[in-house]
Amino acid sequence: MAIKKKGSGRRFGARYGKKLRDKVSEIEKKYKNRRLTCPYCTKQQVKRLSSGIWNCKACETKFTGKAYEI
């Protein structure tokens, strides 16, 4: 039975189980290549720098939040 590869979780191949690979794919789909709204200037210019660290390019504000969402 072949593994159906989809999303960014396909990089794990046959390791870690299907549910965990699907969860990784869903989480990464939410935060990659998507700009979020800044809580300070309300513009959609926020990108994730690393786990829990966010940066707004419009007002140059760097702040903390959740790992994958503000």
CHARMM-style PDB file with segment names, atoms N, HN, CA, C and O in Angstrom:
ATOM      1  N   MET     1       0.844  -1.170   0.000  1.00  0.00      PROA
ATOM      2  CA  MET     1       0.000   0.000   0.000  1.00  0.00      PROA
ATOM      3  C   MET     1       0.892   1.237   0.000  1.00  0.00      PROA
ATOM      4  O   MET     1       1.733   1.402   0.884  1.00  0.00      PROA
ATOM      5  N   ALA     2       0.713   2.079  -0.963  1.00  0.00      PROA
ATOM      6  HN  ALA     2       0.030   1.946  -1.681  1.00  0.00      PROA
ATOM      7  CA  ALA     2       1.561   3.266  -1.118  1.00  0.00      PROA
ATOM      8  C   ALA     2       1.066   4.391  -0.221  1.00  0.00      PROA
ATOM      9  O   ALA     2      -0.122   4.498   0.085  1.00  0.00      PROA
ATOM     10  N   ILE     3       2.007   5.220   0.186  1.00  0.00      PROA
ATOM     11  HN  ILE     3       2.972   5.134  -0.062  1.00  0.00      PROA
ATOM     12  CA  ILE     3       1.675   6.389   1.001  1.00  0.00      PROA
ATOM     13  C   ILE     3       1.246   7.516   0.070  1.00  0.00      PROA
ATOM     14  O   ILE     3       1.946   7.839  -0.890  1.00  0.00      PROA
ATOM     15  N   LYS     4       0.105   8.106   0.355  1.00  0.00      PROA
ATOM     16  HN  LYS     4      -0.463   7.844   1.135  1.00  0.00      PROA
ATOM     17  CA  LYS     4      -0.372   9.230  -0.430  1.00  0.00      PROA
ATOM     18  C   LYS     4       0.297  10.489   0.103  1.00  0.00      PROA
ATOM     19  O   LYS     4      -0.019  10.945   1.202  1.00  0.00      PROA
ATOM     20  N   LYS     5       1.214  11.050  -0.664  1.00  0.00      PROA
ATOM     21  HN  LYS     5       1.471  10.680  -1.557  1.00  0.00      PROA
ATOM     22  CA  LYS     5       1.963  12.211  -0.218  1.00  0.00      PROA
ATOM     23  C   LYS     5       1.200  13.481  -0.576  1.00  0.00      PROA
ATOM     24  O   LYS     5       0.721  13.639  -1.699  1.00  0.00      PROA
ATOM     25  N   LYS     6       1.096  14.385   0.401  1.00  0.00      PROA
ATOM     26  HN  LYS     6       1.485  14.256   1.313  1.00  0.00      PROA
ATOM     27  CA  LYS     6       0.458  15.657   0.122  1.00  0.00      PROA
ATOM     28  C   LYS     6       0.992  16.702   1.090  1.00  0.00      PROA
ATOM     29  O   LYS     6       1.348  16.396   2.228  1.00  0.00      PROA
ATOM     30  N   GLY     7       1.040  17.916   0.623  1.00  0.00      PROA
ATOM     31  HN  GLY     7       0.751  18.164  -0.301  1.00  0.00      PROA
ATOM     32  CA  GLY     7       1.455  19.016   1.470  1.00  0.00      PROA
ATOM     33  C   GLY     7       2.927  18.961   1.836  1.00  0.00      PROA
ATOM     34  O   GLY     7       3.707  18.217   1.241  1.00  0.00      PROA
ATOM     35  N   SER     8       3.289  19.762   2.826  1.00  0.00      PROA
ATOM     36  HN  SER     8       2.655  20.366   3.309  1.00  0.00      PROA
ATOM     37  CA  SER     8       4.682  19.846   3.230  1.00  0.00      PROA
ATOM     38  C   SER     8       5.116  18.659   4.087  1.00  0.00      PROA
ATOM     39  O   SER     8       6.310  18.480   4.326  1.00  0.00      PROA
ATOM     40  N   GLY     9       4.172  17.849   4.551  1.00  0.00      PROA
ATOM     41  HN  GLY     9       3.201  17.994   4.357  1.00  0.00      PROA
ATOM     42  CA  GLY     9       4.506  16.685   5.352  1.00  0.00      PROA
ATOM     43  C   GLY     9       5.105  15.557   4.542  1.00  0.00      PROA
ATOM     44  O   GLY     9       5.563  14.563   5.104  1.00  0.00      PROA
ATOM     45  N   ARG    10       5.107  15.698   3.233  1.00  0.00      PROA
ATOM     46  HN  ARG    10       4.735  16.505   2.776  1.00  0.00      PROA
ATOM     47  CA  ARG    10       5.645  14.635   2.380  1.00  0.00      PROA
ATOM     48  C   ARG    10       7.144  14.478   2.542  1.00  0.00      PROA
ATOM     49  O   ARG    10       7.699  13.445   2.166  1.00  0.00      PROA
ATOM     50  N   ARG    11       7.814  15.486   3.099  1.00  0.00      PROA
ATOM     51  HN  ARG    11       7.363  16.324   3.405  1.00  0.00      PROA
ATOM     52  CA  ARG    11       9.259  15.400   3.268  1.00  0.00      PROA
ATOM     53  C   ARG    11       9.658  14.346   4.290  1.00  0.00      PROA
ATOM     54  O   ARG    11      10.827  13.966   4.362  1.00  0.00      PROA
ATOM     55  N   PHE    12       8.687  13.861   5.095  1.00  0.00      PROA
ATOM     56  HN  PHE    12       7.738  14.170   5.038  1.00  0.00      PROA
ATOM     57  CA  PHE    12       8.992  12.854   6.106  1.00  0.00      PROA
ATOM     58  C   PHE    12       8.901  11.440   5.569  1.00  0.00      PROA
ATOM     59  O   PHE    12       9.279  10.496   6.263  1.00  0.00      PROA
ATOM     60  N   GLY    13       8.408  11.269   4.348  1.00  0.00      PROA
ATOM     61  HN  GLY    13       8.101  12.036   3.785  1.00  0.00      PROA
ATOM     62  CA  GLY    13       8.326   9.946   3.740  1.00  0.00      PROA
ATOM     63  C   GLY    13       7.391   9.031   4.512  1.00  0.00      PROA
ATOM     64  O   GLY    13       6.254   9.406   4.798  1.00  0.00      PROA
ATOM     65  N   ALA    14       7.856   7.834   4.855  1.00  0.00      PROA
ATOM     66  HN  ALA    14       8.780   7.530   4.623  1.00  0.00      PROA
ATOM     67  CA  ALA    14       7.025   6.854   5.543  1.00  0.00      PROA
ATOM     68  C   ALA    14       7.172   6.934   7.060  1.00  0.00      PROA
ATOM     69  O   ALA    14       6.626   6.096   7.777  1.00  0.00      PROA
ATOM     70  N   ARG    15       7.891   7.915   7.548  1.00  0.00      PROA
ATOM     71  HN  ARG    15       8.334   8.596   6.966  1.00  0.00      PROA
ATOM     72  CA  ARG    15       8.152   8.018   8.988  1.00  0.00      PROA
ATOM     73  C   ARG    15       7.043   8.779   9.717  1.00  0.00      PROA
ATOM     74  O   ARG    15       6.325   9.572   9.108  1.00  0.00      PROA
ATOM     75  N   TYR    16       6.908   8.539  10.996  1.00  0.00      PROA
ATOM     76  HN  TYR    16       7.491   7.894  11.491  1.00  0.00      PROA
ATOM     77  CA  TYR    16       6.092   9.288  11.958  1.00  0.00      PROA
ATOM     78  C   TYR    16       4.591   9.063  11.884  1.00  0.00      PROA
ATOM     79  O   TYR    16       3.887   9.513  12.788  1.00  0.00      PROA
ATOM     80  N   GLY    17       4.064   8.410  10.888  1.00  0.00      PROA
ATOM     81  HN  GLY    17       4.636   8.044  10.154  1.00  0.00      PROA
ATOM     82  CA  GLY    17       2.640   8.121  10.821  1.00  0.00      PROA
ATOM     83  C   GLY    17       1.865   9.161  10.027  1.00  0.00      PROA
ATOM     84  O   GLY    17       2.269  10.320   9.935  1.00  0.00      PROA
ATOM     85  N   LYS    18       0.768   8.737   9.466  1.00  0.00      PROA
ATOM     86  HN  LYS    18       0.440   7.796   9.540  1.00  0.00      PROA
ATOM     87  CA  LYS    18      -0.022   9.585   8.574  1.00  0.00      PROA
ATOM     88  C   LYS    18      -0.657  10.763   9.295  1.00  0.00      PROA
ATOM     89  O   LYS    18      -0.672  11.875   8.768  1.00  0.00      PROA
ATOM     90  N   LYS    19      -1.178  10.533  10.488  1.00  0.00      PROA
ATOM     91  HN  LYS    19      -1.166   9.629  10.916  1.00  0.00      PROA
ATOM     92  CA  LYS    19      -1.852  11.619  11.212  1.00  0.00      PROA
ATOM     93  C   LYS    19      -0.894  12.761  11.537  1.00  0.00      PROA
ATOM     94  O   LYS    19      -1.247  13.930  11.384  1.00  0.00      PROA
ATOM     95  N   LEU    20       0.304  12.430  11.979  1.00  0.00      PROA
ATOM     96  HN  LEU    20       0.591  11.480  12.103  1.00  0.00      PROA
ATOM     97  CA  LEU    20       1.269  13.474  12.323  1.00  0.00      PROA
ATOM     98  C   LEU    20       1.745  14.217  11.082  1.00  0.00      PROA
ATOM     99  O   LEU    20       1.937  15.432  11.121  1.00  0.00      PROA
ATOM    100  N   ARG    21       1.936  13.497   9.985  1.00  0.00      PROA
ATOM    101  HN  ARG    21       1.781  12.510   9.953  1.00  0.00      PROA
ATOM    102  CA  ARG    21       2.333  14.176   8.745  1.00  0.00      PROA
ATOM    103  C   ARG    21       1.231  15.108   8.268  1.00  0.00      PROA
ATOM    104  O   ARG    21       1.518  16.202   7.782  1.00  0.00      PROA
ATOM    105  N   ASP    22      -0.026  14.693   8.397  1.00  0.00      PROA
ATOM    106  HN  ASP    22      -0.258  13.804   8.792  1.00  0.00      PROA
ATOM    107  CA  ASP    22      -1.138  15.548   8.007  1.00  0.00      PROA
ATOM    108  C   ASP    22      -1.236  16.782   8.912  1.00  0.00      PROA
ATOM    109  O   ASP    22      -1.528  17.878   8.433  1.00  0.00      PROA
ATOM    110  N   LYS    23      -0.993  16.609  10.218  1.00  0.00      PROA
ATOM    111  HN  LYS    23      -0.756  15.719  10.607  1.00  0.00      PROA
ATOM    112  CA  LYS    23      -1.025  17.751  11.130  1.00  0.00      PROA
ATOM    113  C   LYS    23       0.053  18.764  10.779  1.00  0.00      PROA
ATOM    114  O   LYS    23      -0.200  19.968  10.785  1.00  0.00      PROA
ATOM    115  N   VAL    24       1.253  18.282  10.473  1.00  0.00      PROA
ATOM    116  HN  VAL    24       1.458  17.303  10.468  1.00  0.00      PROA
ATOM    117  CA  VAL    24       2.343  19.178  10.086  1.00  0.00      PROA
ATOM    118  C   VAL    24       1.965  19.935   8.821  1.00  0.00      PROA
ATOM    119  O   VAL    24       2.218  21.135   8.719  1.00  0.00      PROA
ATOM    120  N   SER    25       1.366  19.251   7.865  1.00  0.00      PROA
ATOM    121  HN  SER    25       1.161  18.276   7.948  1.00  0.00      PROA
ATOM    122  CA  SER    25       0.958  19.897   6.621  1.00  0.00      PROA
ATOM    123  C   SER    25      -0.061  21.001   6.876  1.00  0.00      PROA
ATOM    124  O   SER    25       0.040  22.082   6.296  1.00  0.00      PROA
ATOM    125  N   GLU    26      -1.037  20.743   7.734  1.00  0.00      PROA
ATOM    126  HN  GLU    26      -1.120  19.865   8.205  1.00  0.00      PROA
ATOM    127  CA  GLU    26      -2.067  21.737   8.037  1.00  0.00      PROA
ATOM    128  C   GLU    26      -1.478  22.949   8.749  1.00  0.00      PROA
ATOM    129  O   GLU    26      -1.814  24.085   8.413  1.00  0.00      PROA
ATOM    130  N   ILE    27      -0.605  22.723   9.728  1.00  0.00      PROA
ATOM    131  HN  ILE    27      -0.332  21.800  10.001  1.00  0.00      PROA
ATOM    132  CA  ILE    27       0.000  23.828  10.471  1.00  0.00      PROA
ATOM    133  C   ILE    27       0.847  24.687   9.545  1.00  0.00      PROA
ATOM    134  O   ILE    27       0.761  25.914   9.585  1.00  0.00      PROA
ATOM    135  N   GLU    28       1.656  24.057   8.720  1.00  0.00      PROA
ATOM    136  HN  GLU    28       1.725  23.060   8.688  1.00  0.00      PROA
ATOM    137  CA  GLU    28       2.526  24.822   7.839  1.00  0.00      PROA
ATOM    138  C   GLU    28       1.757  25.527   6.739  1.00  0.00      PROA
ATOM    139  O   GLU    28       2.187  26.576   6.260  1.00  0.00      PROA
ATOM    140  N   LYS    29       0.627  24.971   6.331  1.00  0.00      PROA
ATOM    141  HN  LYS    29       0.277  24.118   6.720  1.00  0.00      PROA
ATOM    142  CA  LYS    29      -0.204  25.640   5.344  1.00  0.00      PROA
ATOM    143  C   LYS    29      -0.778  26.938   5.917  1.00  0.00      PROA
ATOM    144  O   LYS    29      -0.966  27.913   5.190  1.00  0.00      PROA
ATOM    145  N   LYS    30      -1.055  26.943   7.224  1.00  0.00      PROA
ATOM    146  HN  LYS    30      -0.902  26.151   7.815  1.00  0.00      PROA
ATOM    147  CA  LYS    30      -1.618  28.134   7.856  1.00  0.00      PROA
ATOM    148  C   LYS    30      -0.626  29.282   7.926  1.00  0.00      PROA
ATOM    149  O   LYS    30      -1.000  30.429   7.686  1.00  0.00      PROA
ATOM    150  N   TYR    31       0.645  28.996   8.255  1.00  0.00      PROA
ATOM    151  HN  TYR    31       0.949  28.064   8.450  1.00  0.00      PROA
ATOM    152  CA  TYR    31       1.550  30.103   8.523  1.00  0.00      PROA
ATOM    153  C   TYR    31       2.543  30.409   7.416  1.00  0.00      PROA
ATOM    154  O   TYR    31       3.123  31.495   7.423  1.00  0.00      PROA
ATOM    155  N   LYS    32       2.767  29.528   6.481  1.00  0.00      PROA
ATOM    156  HN  LYS    32       2.296  28.646   6.476  1.00  0.00      PROA
ATOM    157  CA  LYS    32       3.720  29.816   5.414  1.00  0.00      PROA
ATOM    158  C   LYS    32       3.035  30.608   4.302  1.00  0.00      PROA
ATOM    159  O   LYS    32       1.888  30.339   3.944  1.00  0.00      PROA
ATOM    160  N   ASN    33       3.758  31.585   3.767  1.00  0.00      PROA
ATOM    161  HN  ASN    33       4.689  31.804   4.059  1.00  0.00      PROA
ATOM    162  CA  ASN    33       3.297  32.382   2.627  1.00  0.00      PROA
ATOM    163  C   ASN    33       1.975  33.089   2.890  1.00  0.00      PROA
ATOM    164  O   ASN    33       1.160  33.258   1.983  1.00  0.00      PROA
ATOM    165  N   ARG    34       1.769  33.501   4.135  1.00  0.00      PROA
ATOM    166  HN  ARG    34       2.431  33.364   4.872  1.00  0.00      PROA
ATOM    167  CA  ARG    34       0.545  34.217   4.465  1.00  0.00      PROA
ATOM    168  C   ARG    34       0.913  35.368   5.384  1.00  0.00      PROA
ATOM    169  O   ARG    34       1.671  35.187   6.338  1.00  0.00      PROA
ATOM    170  N   ARG    35       0.394  36.517   5.110  1.00  0.00      PROA
ATOM    171  HN  ARG    35      -0.222  36.664   4.336  1.00  0.00      PROA
ATOM    172  CA  ARG    35       0.646  37.668   5.964  1.00  0.00      PROA
ATOM    173  C   ARG    35      -0.549  37.860   6.885  1.00  0.00      PROA
ATOM    174  O   ARG    35      -1.702  37.738   6.474  1.00  0.00      PROA
ATOM    175  N   LEU    36      -0.245  38.163   8.133  1.00  0.00      PROA
ATOM    176  HN  LEU    36       0.692  38.263   8.467  1.00  0.00      PROA
ATOM    177  CA  LEU    36      -1.276  38.347   9.136  1.00  0.00      PROA
ATOM    178  C   LEU    36      -1.426  39.821   9.468  1.00  0.00      PROA
ATOM    179  O   LEU    36      -0.580  40.629   9.084  1.00  0.00      PROA
ATOM    180  N   THR    37      -2.483  40.182  10.172  1.00  0.00      PROA
ATOM    181  HN  THR    37      -3.170  39.526  10.484  1.00  0.00      PROA
ATOM    182  CA  THR    37      -2.760  41.568  10.521  1.00  0.00      PROA
ATOM    183  C   THR    37      -1.985  41.964  11.769  1.00  0.00      PROA
ATOM    184  O   THR    37      -1.981  41.244  12.767  1.00  0.00      PROA
ATOM    185  N   CYS    38      -1.338  43.106  11.701  1.00  0.00      PROA
ATOM    186  HN  CYS    38      -1.341  43.691  10.890  1.00  0.00      PROA
ATOM    187  CA  CYS    38      -0.557  43.623  12.823  1.00  0.00      PROA
ATOM    188  C   CYS    38      -1.498  44.153  13.904  1.00  0.00      PROA
ATOM    189  O   CYS    38      -2.435  44.886  13.589  1.00  0.00      PROA
ATOM    190  N   PRO    39      -1.269  43.796  15.180  1.00  0.00      PROA
ATOM    191  CA  PRO    39      -2.126  44.304  16.249  1.00  0.00      PROA
ATOM    192  C   PRO    39      -1.863  45.773  16.576  1.00  0.00      PROA
ATOM    193  O   PRO    39      -2.655  46.394  17.284  1.00  0.00      PROA
ATOM    194  N   TYR    40      -0.779  46.331  16.079  1.00  0.00      PROA
ATOM    195  HN  TYR    40      -0.135  45.826  15.504  1.00  0.00      PROA
ATOM    196  CA  TYR    40      -0.429  47.722  16.387  1.00  0.00      PROA
ATOM    197  C   TYR    40      -0.886  48.691  15.308  1.00  0.00      PROA
ATOM    198  O   TYR    40      -1.470  49.729  15.620  1.00  0.00      PROA
ATOM    199  N   CYS    41      -0.629  48.369  14.035  1.00  0.00      PROA
ATOM    200  HN  CYS    41      -0.154  47.526  13.782  1.00  0.00      PROA
ATOM    201  CA  CYS    41      -0.993  49.294  12.955  1.00  0.00      PROA
ATOM    202  C   CYS    41      -2.134  48.784  12.080  1.00  0.00      PROA
ATOM    203  O   CYS    41      -2.560  49.496  11.171  1.00  0.00      PROA
ATOM    204  N   THR    42      -2.637  47.594  12.316  1.00  0.00      PROA
ATOM    205  HN  THR    42      -2.291  47.015  13.055  1.00  0.00      PROA
ATOM    206  CA  THR    42      -3.755  46.937  11.618  1.00  0.00      PROA
ATOM    207  C   THR    42      -3.534  46.759  10.110  1.00  0.00      PROA
ATOM    208  O   THR    42      -4.501  46.704   9.351  1.00  0.00      PROA
ATOM    209  N   LYS    43      -2.292  46.670   9.677  1.00  0.00      PROA
ATOM    210  HN  LYS    43      -1.506  46.715  10.294  1.00  0.00      PROA
ATOM    211  CA  LYS    43      -1.998  46.375   8.276  1.00  0.00      PROA
ATOM    212  C   LYS    43      -1.604  44.903   8.159  1.00  0.00      PROA
ATOM    213  O   LYS    43      -1.144  44.295   9.125  1.00  0.00      PROA
ATOM    214  N   GLN    44      -1.788  44.347   6.982  1.00  0.00      PROA
ATOM    215  HN  GLN    44      -2.162  44.840   6.197  1.00  0.00      PROA
ATOM    216  CA  GLN    44      -1.454  42.942   6.767  1.00  0.00      PROA
ATOM    217  C   GLN    44      -0.009  42.829   6.293  1.00  0.00      PROA
ATOM    218  O   GLN    44       0.251  42.524   5.129  1.00  0.00      PROA
ATOM    219  N   GLN    45       0.918  43.074   7.199  1.00  0.00      PROA
ATOM    220  HN  GLN    45       0.707  43.321   8.145  1.00  0.00      PROA
ATOM    221  CA  GLN    45       2.329  43.053   6.872  1.00  0.00      PROA
ATOM    222  C   GLN    45       3.142  42.203   7.842  1.00  0.00      PROA
ATOM    223  O   GLN    45       4.366  42.330   7.878  1.00  0.00      PROA
ATOM    224  N   VAL    46       2.505  41.346   8.623  1.00  0.00      PROA
ATOM    225  HN  VAL    46       1.511  41.243   8.593  1.00  0.00      PROA
ATOM    226  CA  VAL    46       3.198  40.583   9.656  1.00  0.00      PROA
ATOM    227  C   VAL    46       3.646  39.234   9.090  1.00  0.00      PROA
ATOM    228  O   VAL    46       2.859  38.503   8.489  1.00  0.00      PROA
ATOM    229  N   LYS    47       4.918  38.925   9.295  1.00  0.00      PROA
ATOM    230  HN  LYS    47       5.557  39.519   9.784  1.00  0.00      PROA
ATOM    231  CA  LYS    47       5.453  37.626   8.922  1.00  0.00      PROA
ATOM    232  C   LYS    47       6.135  37.011  10.131  1.00  0.00      PROA
ATOM    233  O   LYS    47       6.579  37.718  11.036  1.00  0.00      PROA
ATOM    234  N   ARG    48       6.213  35.702  10.136  1.00  0.00      PROA
ATOM    235  HN  ARG    48       5.853  35.128   9.400  1.00  0.00      PROA
ATOM    236  CA  ARG    48       6.818  34.959  11.233  1.00  0.00      PROA
ATOM    237  C   ARG    48       8.320  34.875  11.016  1.00  0.00      PROA
ATOM    238  O   ARG    48       8.772  34.424   9.964  1.00  0.00      PROA
ATOM    239  N   LEU    49       9.100  35.309  12.007  1.00  0.00      PROA
ATOM    240  HN  LEU    49       8.733  35.675  12.862  1.00  0.00      PROA
ATOM    241  CA  LEU    49      10.557  35.216  11.917  1.00  0.00      PROA
ATOM    242  C   LEU    49      11.041  33.861  12.393  1.00  0.00      PROA
ATOM    243  O   LEU    49      11.834  33.205  11.717  1.00  0.00      PROA
ATOM    244  N   SER    50      10.564  33.442  13.559  1.00  0.00      PROA
ATOM    245  HN  SER    50       9.920  33.975  14.108  1.00  0.00      PROA
ATOM    246  CA  SER    50      10.880  32.123  14.098  1.00  0.00      PROA
ATOM    247  C   SER    50       9.744  31.752  15.034  1.00  0.00      PROA
ATOM    248  O   SER    50       8.731  32.448  15.088  1.00  0.00      PROA
ATOM    249  N   SER    51       9.901  30.681  15.759  1.00  0.00      PROA
ATOM    250  HN  SER    51      10.724  30.115  15.715  1.00  0.00      PROA
ATOM    251  CA  SER    51       8.822  30.187  16.606  1.00  0.00      PROA
ATOM    252  C   SER    51       8.435  31.213  17.668  1.00  0.00      PROA
ATOM    253  O   SER    51       9.185  31.446  18.616  1.00  0.00      PROA
ATOM    254  N   GLY    52       7.271  31.821  17.508  1.00  0.00      PROA
ATOM    255  HN  GLY    52       6.662  31.632  16.738  1.00  0.00      PROA
ATOM    256  CA  GLY    52       6.754  32.779  18.488  1.00  0.00      PROA
ATOM    257  C   GLY    52       7.233  34.201  18.303  1.00  0.00      PROA
ATOM    258  O   GLY    52       6.846  35.068  19.086  1.00  0.00      PROA
ATOM    259  N   ILE    53       8.063  34.489  17.299  1.00  0.00      PROA
ATOM    260  HN  ILE    53       8.378  33.785  16.663  1.00  0.00      PROA
ATOM    261  CA  ILE    53       8.556  35.843  17.066  1.00  0.00      PROA
ATOM    262  C   ILE    53       8.020  36.332  15.724  1.00  0.00      PROA
ATOM    263  O   ILE    53       8.212  35.689  14.691  1.00  0.00      PROA
ATOM    264  N   TRP    54       7.343  37.483  15.757  1.00  0.00      PROA
ATOM    265  HN  TRP    54       7.187  38.005  16.595  1.00  0.00      PROA
ATOM    266  CA  TRP    54       6.673  38.043  14.595  1.00  0.00      PROA
ATOM    267  C   TRP    54       7.225  39.434  14.304  1.00  0.00      PROA
ATOM    268  O   TRP    54       7.683  40.128  15.212  1.00  0.00      PROA
ATOM    269  N   ASN    55       7.182  39.841  13.030  1.00  0.00      PROA
ATOM    270  HN  ASN    55       6.810  39.278  12.292  1.00  0.00      PROA
ATOM    271  CA  ASN    55       7.692  41.141  12.628  1.00  0.00      PROA
ATOM    272  C   ASN    55       6.718  41.792  11.654  1.00  0.00      PROA
ATOM    273  O   ASN    55       6.282  41.172  10.684  1.00  0.00      PROA
ATOM    274  N   CYS    56       6.380  43.072  11.931  1.00  0.00      PROA
ATOM    275  HN  CYS    56       6.735  43.576  12.719  1.00  0.00      PROA
ATOM    276  CA  CYS    56       5.538  43.844  11.020  1.00  0.00      PROA
ATOM    277  C   CYS    56       6.440  44.703  10.167  1.00  0.00      PROA
ATOM    278  O   CYS    56       7.228  45.494  10.687  1.00  0.00      PROA
ATOM    279  N   LYS    57       6.329  44.551   8.848  1.00  0.00      PROA
ATOM    280  HN  LYS    57       5.689  43.909   8.426  1.00  0.00      PROA
ATOM    281  CA  LYS    57       7.179  45.313   7.946  1.00  0.00      PROA
ATOM    282  C   LYS    57       6.691  46.741   7.764  1.00  0.00      PROA
ATOM    283  O   LYS    57       7.470  47.603   7.357  1.00  0.00      PROA
ATOM    284  N   ALA    58       5.425  47.016   8.053  1.00  0.00      PROA
ATOM    285  HN  ALA    58       4.793  46.315   8.384  1.00  0.00      PROA
ATOM    286  CA  ALA    58       4.891  48.365   7.880  1.00  0.00      PROA
ATOM    287  C   ALA    58       5.350  49.299   8.994  1.00  0.00      PROA
ATOM    288  O   ALA    58       5.839  50.395   8.720  1.00  0.00      PROA
ATOM    289  N   CYS    59       5.197  48.876  10.247  1.00  0.00      PROA
ATOM    290  HN  CYS    59       4.800  47.986  10.470  1.00  0.00      PROA
ATOM    291  CA  CYS    59       5.555  49.738  11.374  1.00  0.00      PROA
ATOM    292  C   CYS    59       6.848  49.318  12.066  1.00  0.00      PROA
ATOM    293  O   CYS    59       7.207  49.873  13.105  1.00  0.00      PROA
ATOM    294  N   GLU    60       7.562  48.323  11.484  1.00  0.00      PROA
ATOM    295  HN  GLU    60       7.271  47.872  10.640  1.00  0.00      PROA
ATOM    296  CA  GLU    60       8.848  47.862  12.010  1.00  0.00      PROA
ATOM    297  C   GLU    60       8.767  47.382  13.464  1.00  0.00      PROA
ATOM    298  O   GLU    60       9.729  47.530  14.218  1.00  0.00      PROA
ATOM    299  N   THR    61       7.643  46.816  13.854  1.00  0.00      PROA
ATOM    300  HN  THR    61       6.862  46.695  13.242  1.00  0.00      PROA
ATOM    301  CA  THR    61       7.451  46.310  15.208  1.00  0.00      PROA
ATOM    302  C   THR    61       7.772  44.823  15.251  1.00  0.00      PROA
ATOM    303  O   THR    61       7.332  44.060  14.392  1.00  0.00      PROA
ATOM    304  N   LYS    62       8.530  44.424  16.242  1.00  0.00      PROA
ATOM    305  HN  LYS    62       8.888  45.045  16.940  1.00  0.00      PROA
ATOM    306  CA  LYS    62       8.826  43.012  16.466  1.00  0.00      PROA
ATOM    307  C   LYS    62       8.183  42.630  17.786  1.00  0.00      PROA
ATOM    308  O   LYS    62       8.419  43.286  18.801  1.00  0.00      PROA
ATOM    309  N   PHE    63       7.378  41.583  17.789  1.00  0.00      PROA
ATOM    310  HN  PHE    63       7.186  41.051  16.965  1.00  0.00      PROA
ATOM    311  CA  PHE    63       6.659  41.188  18.993  1.00  0.00      PROA
ATOM    312  C   PHE    63       6.547  39.679  19.067  1.00  0.00      PROA
ATOM    313  O   PHE    63       6.886  38.967  18.121  1.00  0.00      PROA
ATOM    314  N   THR    64       6.064  39.198  20.213  1.00  0.00      PROA
ATOM    315  HN  THR    64       5.788  39.775  20.981  1.00  0.00      PROA
ATOM    316  CA  THR    64       5.925  37.751  20.419  1.00  0.00      PROA
ATOM    317  C   THR    64       4.453  37.373  20.378  1.00  0.00      PROA
ATOM    318  O   THR    64       3.568  38.211  20.553  1.00  0.00      PROA
ATOM    319  N   GLY    65       4.215  36.093  20.141  1.00  0.00      PROA
ATOM    320  HN  GLY    65       4.934  35.412  19.998  1.00  0.00      PROA
ATOM    321  CA  GLY    65       2.867  35.564  20.104  1.00  0.00      PROA
ATOM    322  C   GLY    65       2.921  34.059  20.183  1.00  0.00      PROA
ATOM    323  O   GLY    65       3.885  33.492  20.698  1.00  0.00      PROA
ATOM    324  N   LYS    66       1.900  33.412  19.680  1.00  0.00      PROA
ATOM    325  HN  LYS    66       1.117  33.872  19.261  1.00  0.00      PROA
ATOM    326  CA  LYS    66       1.907  31.956  19.645  1.00  0.00      PROA
ATOM    327  C   LYS    66       2.895  31.486  18.580  1.00  0.00      PROA
ATOM    328  O   LYS    66       3.389  32.283  17.783  1.00  0.00      PROA
ATOM    329  N   ALA    67       3.169  30.208  18.575  1.00  0.00      PROA
ATOM    330  HN  ALA    67       2.767  29.560  19.222  1.00  0.00      PROA
ATOM    331  CA  ALA    67       4.172  29.668  17.671  1.00  0.00      PROA
ATOM    332  C   ALA    67       3.754  29.793  16.216  1.00  0.00      PROA
ATOM    333  O   ALA    67       4.586  30.123  15.371  1.00  0.00      PROA
ATOM    334  N   TYR    68       2.492  29.539  15.897  1.00  0.00      PROA
ATOM    335  HN  TYR    68       1.816  29.270  16.583  1.00  0.00      PROA
ATOM    336  CA  TYR    68       2.066  29.532  14.509  1.00  0.00      PROA
ATOM    337  C   TYR    68       1.016  30.589  14.174  1.00  0.00      PROA
ATOM    338  O   TYR    68       0.702  30.793  13.001  1.00  0.00      PROA
ATOM    339  N   GLU    69       0.474  31.256  15.174  1.00  0.00      PROA
ATOM    340  HN  GLU    69       0.729  31.091  16.127  1.00  0.00      PROA
ATOM    341  CA  GLU    69      -0.495  32.325  14.946  1.00  0.00      PROA
ATOM    342  C   GLU    69      -0.241  33.435  15.954  1.00  0.00      PROA
ATOM    343  O   GLU    69       0.369  33.213  17.000  1.00  0.00      PROA
ATOM    344  N   ILE    70      -0.709  34.613  15.633  1.00  0.00      PROA
ATOM    345  HN  ILE    70      -1.204  34.793  14.783  1.00  0.00      PROA
ATOM    346  CA  ILE    70      -0.516  35.744  16.545  1.00  0.00      PROA
ATOM    347  C   ILE    70      -1.506  35.623  17.692  1.00  0.00      PROA
ATOM    348  OT1 ILE    70      -1.525  36.470  18.584  1.00  0.00      PROA
TER     349      ILE     70
END
